[in-house]
């Protein structure tokens, strides 16, 4: 019977029998050479995985030819599997979305100066916990605490690994076994399903809700006070807005209540804005404003509007900062030398008023006119290739987002590049950019069935790579 006349089951059986064994593949010179790059046991697992994939393809009825089992073809599949496993999972991407603090893309990009400092503090020994002047053990807090104190006016400050950790350790230190009063309108979800009440529960504090979702008065806090009350907590709405028929106590009212009762008033400020960003069109309270208002402690993130690494800052009155620092959870949630280095470099840029050295702040300060000029020049450079590939390019006004759980109702005017292709849909173009055959992945967005590129979040030295990626995606 000819091959064409054989039944599918017969063909499958014949193909399965042609599969070489694991030992046979490992003995081939090209495969054996791969063992010099990875551990042999791991290579054996990859070879088994390649063979298992082939068996599944045969059994599923995939159109496999005998050439798929030829020496070079099979060796290429194994080599591809090795390369995939050896390639880093965490990698750089080009953010063309216009979302500056893109949570899924690592939030605030760090400055090049931080990388240079890493060479000193990461590849060598450092005085992380060593007091050079005294010749004795020191504390890692000192490298960032003094800078935070100068920039915010706080009496003391410490850093943990994110803002949720700051809330957790603060409530554990100040309110464990007691009650924390918080408005129902501030019981937020901070991201990835984590919610303020759940974090409070883990701290050992008991949540005491007051008011309603849209209206809470200072009298609601006063009526909830009892012998178990330990903290009054205010959560700034940095990642949501409530509009319409709303009311909440003025900051001065909460601070006065804390002073009358002797209770600490803590603010979870969230976004961590250190300077007035109104010139860039962003209205957000600063940490110094909260400290000056009299909050006992102010908690905020390091990788949002501050523009630094992932971290949680706890700043305020010395007696409360010291209580938090002495809590056992503080050691579990402390930051490492790389985060301290990145935070110190970022904070020193603030101290020198060198906003341009902080990438995310630089992006926020770009004007729509500046972005427009870049976008038009970028479009003009692409036009010849785009015309040849049946693609339409147009510039248009748009809006960029700060993102990262900050300024939810605010956006920045920008100009965008809108792309339409006769060969591919917008979703197909988006995928081709996101999963390229080579080069950096590009993350863009889709609006009105057009691929949209916002250069606000594209570094100028990335533009040639973006242009190459777009040309490849349009082919």
Helices and strands as residue ranges (DSSP letters): H 8-18, H 22-27, H 29-34, H 40-59, G 66-69, H 71-86, E 93-95, G 103-105, H 112-121, E 130-131, E 136-137, H 142-152, E 156-160, H 163-175, E 179-183, G 184-186, E 189-191, E 194-195, H 196-203, E 206-210, H 218-224, E 229-235, H 251-261, E 264-270, G 278-280, H 287-293, E 297-301, E 312-316, H 318-326, H 328-333, H 337-351, G 355-357, H 359-365, H 368-388, E 391-403, E 406-421, H 426-434, E 441-443, E 445-447, E 450-454, G 455-457, G 460-462, H 463-474
